[in-house]
Amino acid sequence: MTLAPEKLETPPGYRPLDDGTLAGYLARSGDIAARLGGGPEEWQVREVGDGNLNLVFIVTGPAGGVAVKQALPYVRLVGESWPLPLSRAFFEHEALAEQGRVAPAQTPRIYHYDHEMALTVMELLRPHVIMRKGLAAGIRYPHFARDIAQFMATTLFYTSDLALPAAEKKRRMAVFCGNTALCKITEDLIFTDPYRVAELNRWTSPQLDKTAAEFRADTAAKAAISELKRKFLTSAEAMIHGDLHTGSIMVTATETKVIDPEFSFYGPMGFDIGAVIGNLLLAYFAQAGHEAEPSQRDGYRAWILDQVDQVWTKFEGIFLGLWKDHHGGDLYPADLFADAEGQAALRRVRADYTTRLFADSVGFAAAKMIRRILGLAHIEELETIADPDVRATCEKRALRLARDMLVNRGSYRSIGDVTAAAKKS
């Protein structure tokens, strides 16, 4: 990926906040001050952002706490050499508002949004943890599959042509059309850079040097990833989260919340579904690096694969139920399928629709797996494996499956085919 040459975007009135200045800023909002309780001198402010792009603070007071997220005018992971528009905070706010409307149980509440400061104050999620950390630690989350399937099914269905009249969907699409900078990150880091020499690529070296070179020379993989990129560029099926990995999901034993939708835009539904499945599969392959002795985590590996199965199965069931009971869009109008023959045809349409969506999800899952091993941003489950030889072994197994899912995604006819292939790998 070639870094953008444009200057940092720092509009009048914007300034990055820090541990020393955030309390004073929040004190000017009566609602936030009341939620925290006491005065600014009693508030505890901690900058906790460990992501790639933004500042994230936890602020607590005598009465409660809030989370604060502020965009920086550059990619935090890289620095000021990679400028990034502050407008991404606007797109994140719009996505959170829509997700909160249709999936309130899985979306954090927004308390305050400041467009000029590119800053959002939202619900403090505690005792939630980032799911990646739980997967590395071998923790099970009994309601995760149900919750994330509910989130994806509702957010994707209710922003699609199945639920919305065409004019309304186009109006909503227009809101996100300006989120081009973050789309460009996805287009390069996921669909292009792992398959070419790119300055930001990295991998476990020298163990994966040969594997990385093989991907750069793999014509079949390049053709397959380019087809998925075409879908990403052209298939405006629904408002997608755009970065729905297990680092954007916060969990407890009873609750699941989805955060960080700043990459949101109208794109292919399978991209979100594939992101969840792909990240679960990466966690599955990483388990060998987190066990004190072989087979110690066999039960947990089985649990992860069960989550893969349940995520798709529950999603499909909820999505089809919404289509049956809440169809209101211009796609497949009801009066075309009113009689018995039409109803039978509509059942076939729905089956074909989810078959195609599943194939897309398999391909996008593969793309996400490959970029997390051979591209810029990696994942905690693999990165925390101290022995590079063990880590590389886990990564090679994941890449072997991902390459097959990418090139032969049409041969995976069911989610059981995916989990069975994972076991064999």
C-alpha positions in Angstrom: 0.0 0.0 0.0 1.4 3.4 -1.0 0.9 6.0 1.8 -1.2 9.0 1.0 0.9 12.2 0.4 -1.8 14.6 1.5 -1.4 16.8 4.6 -2.9 16.0 8.0 -6.5 17.1 8.3 -6.7 19.4 11.4 -9.7 21.7 11.0 -10.2 24.7 13.2 -11.5 23.8 16.6 -10.1 20.3 16.6 -7.4 19.3 19.1 -6.4 15.8 20.3 -7.3 15.3 24.0 -5.2 13.5 26.5 -5.4 12.3 30.1 -4.9 15.8 31.4 -7.4 17.7 29.2 -10.3 15.3 28.7 -11.9 15.8 32.1 -12.1 19.6 31.5 -13.8 18.9 28.1 -16.3 16.5 29.6 -17.1 18.8 32.5 -18.7 21.2 30.0 -21.5 18.7 29.3 -24.0 18.6 32.1 -25.3 15.2 31.1 -21.9 13.6 31.1 -20.8 15.3 34.3 -24.0 14.0 36.0 -23.4 10.5 34.8 -19.9 10.6 36.2 -20.8 12.3 39.5 -18.7 14.6 41.6 -16.3 17.1 39.9 -13.5 16.7 37.3 -10.9 16.6 40.1 -12.6 13.3 41.2 -12.6 11.7 37.8 -10.1 9.0 36.8 -9.0 9.2 33.1 -7.1 6.4 31.4 -6.1 6.2 27.8 -6.5 2.6 26.8 -6.5 2.6 23.1 -4.6 -0.4 21.7 -6.1 -0.3 18.3 -4.7 0.9 15.0 -6.4 4.2 14.5 -7.8 6.2 17.4 -7.6 7.5 21.0 -9.8 5.6 23.5 -10.3 6.7 27.1 -12.1 5.2 30.1 -13.4 7.9 32.4 -14.8 7.0 35.8 -16.3 9.1 38.6 -18.2 8.6 41.9 -21.5 7.8 40.1 -20.4 5.9 37.0 -18.2 5.8 33.9 -18.1 6.5 30.2 -15.9 5.5 27.2 -14.6 8.2 25.0 -13.3 7.7 21.5 -11.6 10.4 19.5 -10.3 10.1 15.9 -6.7 11.2 15.1 -5.9 12.8 11.7 -3.6 9.9 10.9 -3.3 6.1 11.4 -2.1 5.6 14.9 -0.4 2.4 14.1 1.8 4.0 11.5 2.0 7.7 12.5 1.6 11.0 10.8 3.1 9.7 7.5 -0.3 8.1 6.9 -3.0 10.9 7.1 -6.6 9.8 7.6 -9.7 11.9 7.5 -11.4 12.8 10.8 -14.7 12.3 9.1 -14.5 8.6 10.0 -15.9 9.6 13.4 -19.0 10.9 11.6 -19.5 7.6 9.8 -19.0 5.6 13.0 -21.6 7.7 14.7 -24.1 7.2 11.9 -23.5 3.4 11.9 -23.8 3.2 15.7 -27.1 5.1 15.6 -28.5 2.7 12.9 -27.2 -0.4 14.7 -28.6 0.9 18.0 -32.0 1.2 16.3 -32.2 -2.3 15.0 -29.9 -4.2 17.3 -30.0 -2.3 20.6 -29.0 -5.3 22.7 -25.6 -5.7 20.9 -24.8 -1.9 20.5 -23.3 0.4 23.1 -25.4 3.5 23.9 -24.2 6.9 22.6 -24.3 9.7 25.1 -22.6 12.6 23.2 -21.1 13.2 19.8 -18.9 16.2 18.8 -18.4 16.5 15.1 -15.8 19.2 15.3 -13.7 17.2 17.8 -14.3 13.9 16.0 -15.3 12.5 19.4 -17.9 10.2 20.7 -18.9 9.5 24.4 -20.6 6.2 24.8 -21.6 3.5 27.3 -18.7 2.1 29.3 -18.8 -1.6 28.8 -17.8 -3.4 31.9 -17.0 -6.1 32.9 -16.9 -6.9 29.2 -13.5 -7.9 27.6 -12.4 -7.8 24.0 -13.3 -11.2 22.7 -9.8 -11.7 21.2 -8.3 -11.7 24.7 -10.9 -14.3 25.9 -10.2 -16.5 22.9 -6.4 -16.5 23.6 -7.2 -17.3 27.3 -9.5 -20.2 26.4 -12.7 -18.7 27.8 -16.1 -19.8 26.5 -19.0 -17.4 25.9 -22.3 -19.3 25.9 -24.4 -16.6 24.2 -21.9 -15.3 21.7 -23.1 -17.2 18.6 -26.7 -16.3 19.3 -25.9 -12.6 19.9 -23.6 -12.0 17.0 -25.9 -13.8 14.6 -28.8 -11.6 15.9 -26.6 -8.5 15.3 -25.6 -9.4 11.8 -29.0 -10.6 10.7 -30.9 -7.5 11.9 -28.3 -4.9 10.8 -27.9 -6.5 7.4 -31.6 -7.3 6.8 -33.0 -3.9 7.9 -30.6 -1.9 5.8 -31.1 -4.0 2.6 -33.5 -3.9 -0.3 -35.4 -6.7 1.4 -36.5 -4.2 4.1 -36.2 -0.8 2.5 -37.9 0.9 -0.5 -35.2 1.6 -3.1 -35.4 5.4 -2.6 -34.9 5.1 1.2 -32.0 2.7 0.8 -30.3 5.0 -1.7 -30.8 8.0 0.7 -29.0 6.0 3.4 -26.3 4.8 1.1 -25.5 8.4 0.3 -24.7 9.1 3.9 -21.8 6.7 3.7 -20.5 7.4 0.2 -17.8 9.7 1.6 -16.2 7.0 3.7 -13.7 6.3 0.9 -10.5 6.6 3.0 -11.4 3.7 5.2 -12.7 1.6 2.3 -9.4 2.2 0.6 -7.6 0.7 3.6 -9.7 -2.4 3.3 -9.3 -2.5 -0.5 -5.5 -2.5 -0.2 -4.7 -4.3 3.1 -7.1 -7.2 2.6 -7.6 -7.6 -1.2 -4.3 -6.5 -2.6 -1.2 -6.1 -0.4 -0.8 -9.7 0.8 -0.5 -10.8 -2.8 2.2 -8.4 -3.8 5.4 -6.8 -2.4 4.1 -4.0 -0.2 6.1 -2.0 2.3 3.6 -2.5 5.2 3.3 -6.3 4.9 4.9 -8.3 7.6 4.9 -12.0 8.7 6.7 -14.4 11.0 10.1 -14.4 9.4 12.0 -16.3 8.2 9.6 -19.1 8.9 6.9 -17.8 6.5 9.2 -16.2 3.9 8.6 -19.0 1.4 4.8 -19.1 2.1 4.5 -15.4 1.6 6.4 -15.7 -1.7 4.1 -18.5 -2.8 1.0 -16.3 -2.2 2.6 -13.5 -4.2 3.1 -15.9 -7.1 -0.3 -17.7 -6.8 -2.3 -16.7 -9.9 -5.3 -18.7 -8.8 -5.4 -16.9 -5.4 -4.9 -13.5 -7.1 -7.9 -14.2 -9.4 -10.1 -15.3 -6.5 -9.2 -12.4 -4.3 -9.8 -10.0 -7.2 -13.3 -11.4 -7.6 -14.0 -10.8 -4.0 -12.6 -7.3 -4.3 -15.0 -6.7 -7.2 -17.9 -7.6 -4.9 -16.5 -5.4 -2.2 -16.3 -2.5 -4.6 -19.7 -3.0 -6.4 -22.2 -4.9 -4.2 -24.0 -2.4 -2.1 -26.3 -5.0 -0.5 -26.6 -3.5 3.0 -24.9 -1.3 5.6 -22.0 -3.4 6.8 -19.9 -2.9 9.9 -16.8 -3.3 7.7 -14.4 -4.4 10.4 -16.3 -7.1 12.4 -13.5 -9.1 13.8 -13.2 -10.4 17.4 -11.3 -7.3 18.4 -14.4 -5.3 17.7 -16.6 -7.5 19.9 -16.8 -7.1 23.6 -18.3 -10.0 25.7 -19.2 -11.4 29.0 -20.7 -14.7 29.9 -24.2 -13.3 29.2 -23.8 -10.4 26.8 -22.2 -9.4 23.5 -21.6 -5.8 22.3 -20.2 -4.7 18.9 -18.0 -1.6 18.8 -15.9 0.4 16.3 -18.0 0.5 13.1 -16.0 3.3 11.6 -15.3 1.3 8.4 -19.1 1.1 7.8 -20.6 1.6 4.4 -23.0 -0.1 2.0 -21.3 -3.3 0.8 -21.6 -7.1 0.5 -23.3 -8.8 3.4 -20.9 -11.7 3.3 -18.0 -9.4 4.3 -19.3 -9.1 7.9 -20.2 -12.7 8.2 -16.9 -13.9 6.7 -15.0 -11.6 9.1 -16.6 -13.3 12.1 -16.1 -16.8 10.8 -12.5 -16.1 9.6 -11.4 -14.7 13.0 -12.9 -17.6 14.8 -11.0 -20.0 12.6 -7.7 -18.1 13.3 -8.4 -18.4 17.0 -8.9 -22.2 16.4 -5.5 -22.6 14.8 -3.8 -20.4 17.4 -4.8 -22.7 20.3 -1.8 -25.0 19.8 0.4 -22.0 20.8 -1.5 -21.5 24.1 -1.5 -25.0 25.5 1.2 -26.3 27.9 1.1 -29.7 26.4 -0.4 -31.2 23.2 -4.2 -31.7 23.1 -4.7 -29.7 26.3 -7.1 -27.4 24.5 -8.9 -30.0 22.3 -12.1 -29.3 24.1 -11.8 -25.6 23.5 -10.9 -26.1 19.9 -14.1 -28.1 19.5 -16.0 -25.2 21.2 -14.6 -22.7 18.7 -15.6 -24.8 15.7 -19.1 -25.2 17.2 -19.3 -21.4 17.3 -18.4 -21.3 13.6 -21.2 -23.6 12.9 -23.7 -21.8 15.1 -22.8 -18.4 13.9 -23.8 -19.2 10.3 -26.7 -21.5 11.2 -28.3 -19.0 13.6 -27.7 -16.1 11.2 -29.4 -17.9 8.4 -32.4 -18.8 10.5 -32.9 -15.3 11.9 -32.3 -13.6 8.5 -34.8 -15.9 6.7 -37.3 -15.3 9.5 -37.0 -11.5 9.1 -37.4 -11.9 5.3 -40.6 -13.9 5.8 -42.1 -11.7 8.5 -40.8 -8.2 7.9 -40.3 -7.9 4.2 -41.0 -4.3 3.1 -38.5 -3.5 0.4 -38.7 -3.3 -3.3 -36.7 -6.5 -3.9 -38.9 -9.6 -4.5 -42.3 -7.7 -4.1 -44.9 -9.8 -2.5 -47.5 -9.4 -5.2 -45.3 -11.2 -7.6 -45.3 -14.3 -5.4 -48.8 -14.3 -4.0 -50.2 -17.6 -5.3 -49.0 -21.1 -4.3 -46.7 -21.4 -7.3 -45.2 -18.1 -6.4 -44.7 -19.0 -2.8 -42.8 -22.2 -3.9 -40.7 -20.0 -6.2 -40.0 -17.6 -3.4 -38.7 -20.4 -1.2 -36.3 -21.4 -3.9 -35.2 -17.7 -4.3 -34.5 -17.6 -0.6 -32.5 -20.8 -0.7 -30.5 -19.6 -3.6 -29.9 -16.2 -1.9 -28.5 -17.8 1.3 -26.4 -20.3 -0.8 -24.8 -17.4 -2.6 -24.4 -15.4 0.6 -22.7 -18.4 2.2 -20.2 -18.8 -0.6 -19.4 -15.1 -0.3 -18.9 -15.5 3.4 -16.5 -18.4 2.9 -14.4 -16.3 0.5 -14.3 -13.2 2.7 -13.4 -15.4 5.7 -10.4 -16.6 3.8 -9.4 -13.1 2.8 -9.5 -12.0 6.4 -7.4 -14.9 7.5 -4.7 -14.4 5.0 -4.4 -10.6 5.6 -4.0 -11.2 9.4 -1.0 -13.4 8.8 0.7 -11.9 5.7 -0.5 -8.3 5.9 -0.1 -5.3 8.2 -2.3 -5.7 11.2 -2.1 -9.1 12.9 -4.1 -10.7 15.8 -3.4 -11.1 19.5 -4.2 -14.9 19.5 -1.3 -15.5 17.2 1.0 -12.6 18.1 1.2 -13.7 21.7 2.6 -17.1 20.9 6.1 -16.6 22.2 7.9 -19.3 20.2 8.1 -18.1 16.5 8.4 -21.7 15.2 5.2 -22.7 17.0 3.4 -19.5 15.9 4.5 -20.1 12.3 3.2 -23.7 12.4 -0.2 -22.4 13.5 -0.2 -19.8 10.8 0.8 -22.2 8.1 -2.1 -24.4 9.0 -4.5 -21.5 8.9 -3.1 -20.3 5.6 -3.5 -23.8 4.0 -7.2 -23.8 4.8 -7.7 -20.1 3.9 -6.1 -20.6 0.5 -8.4 -23.5 -0.3 -11.4 -21.6 1.0 -10.4 -18.6 -1.2 -9.7 -20.5 -4.4 -12.4 -23.2 -4.1 -15.1 -21.5 -2.1 -17.8 -22.9 -4.3 -16.9 -26.4 -3.1 -17.8 -25.5 0.5 -21.5 -26.2 0.4 -22.3 -26.1 4.1 -20.7 -24.7 7.2 -20.0 -28.3 8.2 -17.7 -28.5 5.2 -15.7 -25.5 6.6 -15.4 -27.0 10.1 -14.5 -30.4 8.8 -11.7 -28.8 6.6 -10.4 -26.9 9.6 -10.1 -30.2 11.6 -8.2 -31.8 8.7 -5.8 -28.8 8.5 
